Amino acid sequence: MDAQNDVNRGEFTWKISYFTEQDAKKLYSEAFTVSGCKWRILLYPKGNATEHLSLYLDVPDSATLPNGWTRNTKFSLSVIDQINDVRTIRKEVQHNFTVRERDWGFTSFIPLTELHNCTGGYLANDTLVIKAEVCVLTVTPPVSIQPARPTDKFDSHFTGMEEFINGAETRGDSVGSISCHHDGALTAEIPSLEEVEKAKQSLKECLSFKLNIKERLSEALLILSSARVGLSSEQQIAIETFQANFNDFTSDFSAFELDNAEFELHKLKKDQSFTTMKKSQKTHILYKQLMEDIVKEEEELKRKMAEVKSRKDKLLSDWEILLVQSEEAKSVYKDEQNKVAEAAEKKRIAEERMSRSTTAWSNLKAQFC
């Protein structure tokens, strides 16, 4: 695979032990980084709706990447034959990864029958070895080298939520801020005649246009339309006009009652959601503080770990020096041990010779002295 420079390419090897005992429909490797981008291998051990091993390259952190992100990438996936490398299967492709196509690869990589063939080396010791080679060509937007803080995701989400809440309050969308006024009351002059007065009273009570008093309203209109006294000409015209369109008018008001009820229901749900958002925003402040405290603890632990690692490295360095000295002493000991054995043999031989010489000397001395 060609690349503009080495920093834009990388390799990753994934070994899966006890492969035939895997029950999961799909497996993910651990994440690895190439050119500042995170990747992982996606594997379907029994195939993705096919009788083949299915292999893909996947973007594990796609949900946290900025809107409109892309990664134009050339990559290859290989299933390694651990007995005969010539039989290793390698496939290469170029793909522009996006939020809609965050994984890409080969649904029919190798037939399962060939993969599980005991004469092959793909599953040596029931271990599958997969190699990924990745070359990142272009990334949009460019990957920032500044490491993200653990609270950045909190901040971006709840800052947006705070702006949303503030905007809602500015528009007057907060709880109880919306009201709907409907005045359906019609005033009528109280007639002097008892019958008209009773009908008018009934009409006044019915003009709230509730569905359960439709019959009572119709009866009141019928009486008033027959009245010849106690009503002005304008009232008579209003009565006749309403009675002539009684079904349409009552239907309109019935529809209003239903629509108004639906409006009140949605308004209630909206107000409840708004209250939940406000509570979440307050809880966020607590969570953020807790997260900052944890980050401080984490930094302190890192500092202590760095000190421990420094002491460990120093100890290992001293131990390596001691090890060299020990090996040198051991080597000298073995050499001297061999030399002692050789010297002991020479000494023995010399003692035997010395014994013969001493005896001869003593005999010579006895003859002449």
C-alpha positions as CSV (number, residue, x, y, z in Angstrom):
1,M,0.0,0.0,0.0
2,D,1.4,3.4,-0.9
3,A,1.1,6.4,1.4
4,Q,2.3,10.0,1.4
5,N,4.2,9.5,4.6
6,D,4.6,6.8,7.3
7,V,2.4,8.7,9.9
8,N,-0.6,8.2,7.7
9,R,-0.4,4.4,7.6
10,G,-0.3,1.6,10.2
11,E,-0.8,-2.1,10.8
12,F,-2.7,-4.1,13.4
13,T,-2.7,-7.8,14.0
14,W,-5.7,-9.5,15.8
15,K,-5.4,-13.0,17.3
16,I,-8.6,-14.7,18.3
17,S,-8.1,-17.8,20.4
18,Y,-10.7,-20.6,20.7
19,F,-12.2,-19.3,17.5
20,T,-14.6,-22.3,17.0
21,E,-16.0,-21.7,20.5
22,Q,-17.1,-18.2,19.7
23,D,-20.9,-17.9,19.9
24,A,-21.3,-14.2,19.2
25,K,-22.8,-13.1,15.9
26,K,-20.1,-10.5,15.4
27,L,-16.8,-9.7,17.1
28,Y,-14.9,-6.4,17.4
29,S,-11.2,-6.1,17.9
30,E,-9.7,-3.5,20.2
31,A,-9.4,-0.1,18.8
32,F,-6.1,1.0,17.2
33,T,-5.0,4.4,15.9
34,V,-3.7,5.4,12.4
35,S,-3.1,9.1,11.5
36,G,-4.9,10.2,14.6
37,C,-8.0,8.2,13.7
38,K,-9.4,5.3,15.6
39,W,-10.2,2.0,13.8
40,R,-11.2,-1.5,14.7
41,I,-11.8,-4.8,12.8
42,L,-15.4,-6.1,12.6
43,L,-15.8,-9.9,12.1
44,Y,-18.8,-12.2,11.6
45,P,-17.4,-15.6,12.6
46,K,-20.3,-17.5,10.9
47,G,-20.8,-15.0,8.0
48,N,-23.0,-12.0,7.5
49,A,-26.0,-13.7,5.9
50,T,-23.6,-15.8,3.8
51,E,-21.6,-19.0,4.0
52,H,-18.3,-17.0,4.1
53,L,-16.3,-15.3,6.8
54,S,-17.2,-11.6,6.7
55,L,-14.5,-9.0,7.5
56,Y,-14.8,-5.2,7.7
57,L,-12.9,-2.1,8.9
58,D,-15.0,0.0,11.3
59,V,-14.9,3.5,12.8
60,P,-15.5,2.9,16.6
61,D,-16.0,6.6,17.6
62,S,-18.3,7.7,14.8
63,A,-21.0,8.9,17.3
64,T,-18.6,11.4,18.8
65,L,-17.1,12.8,15.6
66,P,-18.1,16.3,14.4
67,N,-20.9,16.6,11.8
68,G,-19.9,16.0,8.2
69,W,-16.8,14.0,9.1
70,T,-15.2,11.8,6.4
71,R,-12.1,9.5,6.2
72,N,-10.9,8.6,2.7
73,T,-8.9,5.5,3.4
74,K,-7.1,2.7,1.5
75,F,-6.9,-0.5,3.5
76,S,-6.4,-4.2,3.3
77,L,-7.6,-7.1,5.5
78,S,-5.7,-10.5,5.6
79,V,-6.5,-13.9,7.0
80,I,-3.1,-15.4,7.9
81,D,-2.3,-19.0,7.0
82,Q,-0.1,-19.9,10.0
83,I,1.4,-22.9,8.4
84,N,2.0,-21.8,4.8
85,D,2.2,-18.0,4.4
86,V,1.8,-18.4,0.6
87,R,-1.9,-19.4,1.3
88,T,-2.5,-16.2,3.3
89,I,-5.6,-14.4,1.8
90,R,-5.3,-10.6,1.5
91,K,-7.9,-8.2,0.0
92,E,-7.5,-4.5,-0.5
93,V,-10.0,-1.7,-1.1
94,Q,-10.4,2.1,-0.9
95,H,-13.4,3.7,0.7
96,N,-14.6,7.1,2.0
97,F,-15.9,6.4,5.5
98,T,-18.9,8.6,6.6
99,V,-21.5,8.6,9.3
100,R,-23.7,6.5,7.0
101,E,-21.0,4.1,5.9
102,R,-18.8,3.8,9.0
103,D,-17.8,0.2,8.3
104,W,-16.7,-1.2,5.0
105,G,-15.1,-4.4,3.8
106,F,-15.8,-7.9,2.5
107,T,-18.9,-9.8,3.2
108,S,-17.6,-12.9,1.4
109,F,-13.9,-13.0,2.4
110,I,-13.3,-16.7,2.6
111,P,-15.7,-19.7,2.5
112,L,-16.3,-21.1,5.9
113,T,-15.6,-24.6,4.6
114,E,-12.1,-23.5,3.5
115,L,-11.5,-21.6,6.7
116,H,-12.4,-24.7,8.9
117,N,-10.5,-27.2,6.7
118,C,-8.2,-29.1,9.1
119,T,-5.5,-29.4,6.4
120,G,-5.1,-25.6,6.2
121,G,-3.4,-23.3,8.6
122,Y,-6.1,-20.6,9.0
123,L,-7.2,-22.0,12.4
124,A,-3.9,-23.4,13.7
125,N,-4.4,-24.4,17.4
126,D,-8.0,-23.0,17.0
127,T,-6.5,-19.5,16.7
128,L,-7.5,-17.1,13.9
129,V,-5.0,-14.4,12.9
130,I,-6.2,-11.3,11.1
131,K,-4.1,-8.4,9.9
132,A,-5.3,-4.9,8.9
133,E,-3.1,-2.5,7.0
134,V,-4.6,1.1,6.9
135,C,-3.5,4.1,4.9
136,V,-5.5,7.3,5.7
137,L,-5.5,9.6,2.6
138,T,-7.6,12.5,3.7
139,V,-9.6,13.4,6.9
140,T,-12.4,16.0,7.2
141,P,-12.3,17.9,9.4
142,P,-8.6,17.5,10.2
143,V,-7.9,15.5,13.4
144,S,-6.9,17.8,16.2
145,I,-3.7,17.0,18.1
146,Q,-5.1,18.5,21.3
147,P,-6.4,15.7,23.5
148,A,-10.0,16.0,24.5
149,R,-10.8,16.5,28.1
150,P,-13.3,14.0,29.7
151,T,-15.7,17.0,30.3
152,D,-15.7,18.3,26.7
153,K,-18.6,16.1,25.7
154,F,-20.5,17.2,28.8
155,D,-19.8,20.8,28.0
156,S,-20.8,20.7,24.4
157,H,-24.1,18.9,25.1
158,F,-25.2,20.9,28.0
159,T,-24.0,24.2,26.6
160,G,-26.3,23.6,23.6
161,M,-29.0,22.5,26.0
162,E,-28.6,25.7,28.1
163,E,-28.8,27.8,24.9
164,F,-32.0,25.9,23.9
165,I,-33.6,26.5,27.3
166,N,-32.7,30.2,27.4
167,G,-34.1,30.6,23.9
168,A,-37.3,28.9,25.0
169,E,-37.6,31.2,28.0
170,T,-36.9,34.3,25.8
171,R,-39.7,33.2,23.4
172,G,-42.0,32.7,26.4
173,D,-42.2,28.9,25.9
174,S,-41.6,28.1,29.5
175,V,-44.1,26.4,31.8
176,G,-47.4,28.2,32.1
177,S,-46.5,30.9,29.6
178,I,-49.0,29.9,26.9
179,S,-52.7,30.6,27.5
180,C,-55.7,30.4,25.2
181,H,-58.7,32.6,25.8
182,H,-62.1,31.7,24.4
183,D,-65.2,33.7,25.2
184,G,-68.2,32.0,23.9
185,A,-70.8,33.8,26.1
186,L,-73.6,35.7,24.5
187,T,-75.4,38.2,26.6
188,A,-79.1,38.6,26.2
189,E,-81.6,41.0,27.6
190,I,-83.8,39.3,30.2
191,P,-87.4,39.2,28.7
192,S,-90.4,39.9,30.8
193,L,-92.3,36.8,29.7
194,E,-91.6,33.7,31.9
195,E,-91.4,31.3,28.9
196,V,-88.9,33.5,27.0
197,E,-87.0,34.2,30.2
198,K,-86.6,30.5,30.9
199,A,-85.5,29.7,27.4
200,K,-83.0,32.6,27.4
201,Q,-81.7,31.3,30.8
202,S,-81.3,27.9,29.3
203,L,-79.6,29.3,26.2
204,K,-77.1,31.2,28.4
205,E,-76.3,28.1,30.3
206,C,-75.9,26.1,27.0
207,L,-73.7,28.7,25.2
208,S,-70.5,27.1,26.7
209,F,-71.2,24.6,23.9
210,K,-70.3,21.5,25.8
211,L,-71.2,18.4,23.9
212,N,-73.3,16.9,26.7
213,I,-75.9,19.8,26.5
214,K,-76.4,19.9,22.7
215,E,-80.0,18.7,23.1
216,R,-80.8,21.3,25.7
217,L,-79.4,24.0,23.4
218,S,-81.5,22.8,20.5
219,E,-84.7,22.9,22.7
220,A,-84.0,26.4,23.9
221,L,-83.4,27.7,20.3
222,L,-86.7,26.0,19.2
223,I,-88.7,27.8,21.9
224,L,-87.0,31.2,21.2
225,S,-87.5,30.9,17.4
226,S,-91.3,30.5,18.0
227,A,-91.5,33.5,20.4
228,R,-93.1,36.6,19.1
229,V,-92.4,38.8,22.2
230,G,-89.5,39.4,24.5
231,L,-87.0,39.4,21.7
232,S,-85.6,42.2,19.6
233,S,-85.5,41.8,15.8
234,E,-81.7,41.4,16.0
235,Q,-82.1,38.6,18.6
236,Q,-84.7,36.9,16.4
237,I,-82.4,37.1,13.4
238,A,-79.5,35.7,15.5
239,I,-81.7,32.9,16.7
240,E,-82.9,32.0,13.3
241,T,-79.5,32.2,11.7
242,F,-77.9,30.0,14.4
243,Q,-80.8,27.4,14.2
244,A,-80.5,27.2,10.5
245,N,-76.9,26.3,10.8
246,F,-77.2,24.5,14.1
247,N,-75.4,21.3,13.1
248,D,-72.5,23.1,11.4
249,F,-72.0,25.5,14.4
250,T,-72.2,22.8,17.0
251,S,-69.9,20.6,14.9
252,D,-67.4,23.5,14.8
253,F,-67.5,24.0,18.5
254,S,-67.2,20.2,19.1
255,A,-64.1,20.2,16.9
256,F,-62.8,23.1,18.9
257,E,-63.3,21.2,22.1
258,L,-61.3,18.2,20.7
259,D,-58.6,20.4,19.2
260,N,-58.3,22.5,22.4
261,A,-58.1,19.3,24.5
262,E,-55.3,18.0,22.2
263,F,-53.5,21.4,22.4
264,E,-53.7,21.4,26.2
265,L,-52.4,17.8,26.3
266,H,-49.4,18.6,24.1
267,K,-48.8,21.8,26.0
268,L,-48.7,19.8,29.2
269,K,-46.3,17.3,27.8
270,K,-44.1,20.1,26.4
271,D,-44.1,21.9,29.8
272,Q,-43.2,18.6,31.5
273,S,-40.3,18.1,29.1
274,F,-39.1,21.6,29.7
275,T,-39.1,21.0,33.4
276,T,-37.1,17.8,32.8
277,M,-34.6,19.7,30.8
278,K,-34.2,22.3,33.5
279,K,-33.7,19.6,36.1
280,S,-31.1,17.9,33.8
281,Q,-29.3,21.2,33.4
282,K,-29.0,21.6,37.2
283,T,-27.9,18.0,37.6
284,H,-25.2,18.5,34.9
285,I,-23.5,21.1,37.0
286,L,-23.2,18.5,39.8
287,Y,-22.0,15.9,37.3
288,K,-19.5,18.3,35.8
289,Q,-18.0,19.1,39.2
290,L,-17.8,15.4,40.1
291,M,-16.1,14.7,36.8
292,E,-13.6,17.5,37.4
293,D,-12.8,16.1,40.9
294,I,-12.3,12.6,39.3
295,V,-10.0,14.2,36.7
296,K,-8.0,15.8,39.4
297,E,-7.7,12.4,41.2
298,E,-6.8,10.8,37.9
299,E,-4.0,13.3,37.3
300,E,-2.7,12.8,40.9
301,L,-2.7,9.0,40.3
302,K,-0.9,9.6,37.0
303,R,1.7,11.7,38.8
304,K,2.1,9.0,41.4
305,M,2.3,6.3,38.8
306,A,5.0,8.3,37.0
307,E,7.0,8.4,40.2
308,V,6.5,4.7,40.8
309,K,7.4,4.0,37.2
310,S,10.6,6.1,37.6
311,R,11.6,4.1,40.7
312,K,10.7,0.9,38.9
313,D,12.8,1.8,35.9
314,K,15.7,2.8,38.2
315,L,15.4,-0.5,40.1
316,L,15.3,-2.5,36.8
317,S,18.3,-0.5,35.5
318,D,20.3,-1.3,38.7
319,W,19.1,-4.9,38.6
320,E,20.4,-5.2,35.0
321,I,23.8,-3.9,36.0
322,L,23.7,-6.4,38.9
323,L,22.7,-9.1,36.6
324,V,25.7,-8.4,34.3
325,Q,28.0,-8.4,37.3
326,S,26.5,-11.6,38.6
327,E,26.9,-13.3,35.2
328,E,30.5,-12.1,35.0
329,A,31.1,-13.5,38.5
330,K,29.5,-16.8,37.5
331,S,31.6,-17.0,34.4
332,V,34.8,-16.3,36.3
333,Y,33.8,-18.8,38.9
334,K,33.3,-21.5,36.3
335,D,36.6,-20.7,34.7
336,E,38.4,-20.7,38.0
337,Q,36.6,-24.0,39.0
338,N,38.0,-25.6,35.9
339,K,41.5,-24.1,36.5
340,V,41.3,-25.4,40.2
341,A,40.6,-28.9,38.9
342,E,43.5,-28.7,36.5
343,A,45.8,-27.2,39.2
344,A,44.8,-30.0,41.6
345,E,45.7,-32.6,39.1
346,K,49.1,-31.0,38.5
347,K,49.6,-30.7,42.3
348,R,48.8,-34.5,42.7
349,I,51.3,-35.4,40.0
350,A,53.9,-33.1,41.5
351,E,53.3,-34.6,44.9
352,E,53.9,-38.1,43.5
353,R,57.1,-37.0,41.9
354,M,58.1,-35.2,45.0
355,S,57.5,-38.3,47.0
356,R,59.7,-40.4,44.8
357,S,62.4,-37.7,44.8
358,T,62.2,-37.5,48.6
359,T,62.6,-41.3,49.0
360,A,65.6,-41.4,46.7
361,W,67.1,-38.4,48.5
362,S,66.7,-40.1,51.9
363,N,68.3,-43.3,50.6
364,L,71.2,-41.4,49.1
365,K,71.7,-39.5,52.4
366,A,71.6,-42.7,54.4
367,Q,74.4,-44.3,52.4
368,F,76.8,-41.4,52.6
369,C,76.0,-39.5,55.8
